[in-house]
Amino acid sequence: MYRRARRTTGLTLIEMTLVIATVALMVGFAVPAVRVLVHSFQSGTGITSMVNAALSSARAMAVSRQRYVGVRFQKACTSTDPTDPLKGLMDAPQYMIFIVHEEMKNNGQVADGFRAMEGLEPVKLPGGAAVMDLSCLKRDDGTAADADIDEPRELSDATTFSIVFSPAGKLIVHNVRVRNQEGKRRPDNSQGAANTSLDDVFNSVENICRLGQGMFIQDDYSRWNPNGTDNLDYGLGEEPSGTSFVIYEVARLRAAYGMKLAWSAYLSELAAKAFYVSPYTGNLISSE
């Protein structure tokens, strides 16, 4: 009897070598392209696209819901020390949060309170860059204030701002005070049920730092007070919504901040590169 010849399958050593070489060549071509893509999302170009999309969504929701809707820009509270909630703020991630105006008060007057929109998660901006509203560097009368941003409360004030659209879909300047879903001022869940908030987006210093309930400090802690009467000045009080912002590199600002020369060493050159929001379309307009 003749034995049936065995038929082998697989790749020879030469074929395997060619396959490995081809894959290595393809990876070599692909890695630079991936790096460029990642860098674009970590740069101003990526942030511009993300902010544009967020503003368009907020404008559409304002029209469809017939409510004031906006995008809140704020750094997350990463501190676990309630006596120093701004610790680590420079390197904390910055997010975009969709906010909506609260219901009208019983007396018919529109309140300035906003809250995070339910069902919409905060959107994290790329870590290498962030946005800032330079209008906070001016006093209420329009004169120049301390522009060096050499204190955590000043950094908090500059990196926390909102852009708001009216029910007609137009950009407006509206006073904004963001609170938790329950609308409570400085809730403290450790003190009993009388003044608690389970909001996992905006909450008080006590709840975030001690209990991990929430991500962003709500607007119950005043902005820059020249009289220094509020000992809880975290740059997070009520303020008008914005119409423009600049994109900054975190590493460069960190270096200038460390020298207490944020404006003269870095921010002054960004002022001429600000992005403005179109009052009618909500699209970003570059000043360059």
ZIUR-V917162 format. One record per residue. N is the residue number from 0. PSI is psi as a letter, one per 30 degrees, with the letter a starting at -180 (NA if undefined). Layout:
BEGIN
N&PSI + N&PSI
END
This chain:
BEGIN
0&k + 1&k + 2&k + 3&k + 4&k + 5&k + 6&j + 7&k + 8&l + 9&a + 10&k + 11&l + 12&e + 13&e + 14&e + 15&e + 16&e + 17&e + 18&e + 19&e + 20&e + 21&e + 22&e + 23&e + 24&e + 25&e + 26&e + 27&e + 28&e + 29&e + 30&e + 31&e + 32&e + 33&e + 34&e + 35&e + 36&e + 37&e + 38&e + 39&e + 40&f + 41&g + 42&a + 43&e + 44&e + 45&e + 46&e + 47&e + 48&e + 49&e + 50&e + 51&e + 52&e + 53&e + 54&e + 55&e + 56&e + 57&e + 58&e + 59&e + 60&e + 61&e + 62&e + 63&e + 64&f + 65&h + 66&l + 67&k + 68&k + 69&l + 70&k + 71&k + 72&k + 73&k + 74&k + 75&k + 76&j + 77&f + 78&k + 79&g + 80&j + 81&f + 82&f + 83&i + 84&f + 85&g + 86&k + 87&g + 88&e + 89&e + 90&g + 91&k + 92&k + 93&k + 94&l + 95&k + 96&k + 97&k + 98&l + 99&k + 100&k + 101&l + 102&l + 103&k + 104&l + 105&f + 106&g + 107&f + 108&k + 109&k + 110&l + 111&g + 112&k + 113&l + 114&l + 115&k + 116&k + 117&k + 118&f + 119&j + 120&k + 121&k + 122&k + 123&k + 124&l + 125&k + 126&f + 127&f + 128&l + 129&l + 130&l + 131&k + 132&j + 133&f + 134&f + 135&f + 136&g + 137&k + 138&l + 139&f + 140&g + 141&f + 142&l + 143&k + 144&a + 145&j + 146&g + 147&f + 148&i + 149&g + 150&l + 151&e + 152&e + 153&e + 154&e + 155&e + 156&e + 157&e + 158&g + 159&j + 160&l + 161&k + 162&k + 163&k + 164&k + 165&l + 166&f + 167&f + 168&g + 169&k + 170&k + 171&l + 172&j + 173&k + 174&k + 175&k + 176&j + 177&k + 178&a + 179&l + 180&f + 181&f + 182&g + 183&k + 184&k + 185&h + 186&l + 187&j + 188&f + 189&f + 190&g + 191&a + 192&f + 193&e + 194&i + 195&l + 196&k + 197&g + 198&k + 199&g + 200&d + 201&k + 202&a + 203&l + 204&e + 205&e + 206&e + 207&e + 208&e + 209&e + 210&f + 211&g + 212&j + 213&l + 214&e + 215&k + 216&k + 217&l + 218&h + 219&g + 220&j + 221&l + 222&a + 223&k + 224&j + 225&f + 226&f + 227&h + 228&f + 229&j + 230&g + 231&h + 232&j + 233&g + 234&g + 235&h + 236&a + 237&k + 238&l + 239&k + 240&l + 241&l + 242&f + 243&l + 244&l + 245&l + 246&k + 247&l + 248&k + 249&e + 250&e + 251&e + 252&e + 253&e + 254&e + 255&e + 256&e + 257&f + 258&g + 259&h + 260&h + 261&e + 262&e + 263&e + 264&f + 265&e + 266&e + 267&e + 268&f + 269&f + 270&e + 271&f + 272&g + 273&l + 274&k + 275&k + 276&k + 277&k + 278&f + 279&e + 280&f + 281&g + 282&l + 283&k + 284&k + 285&k + 286&f + 287&NA
END
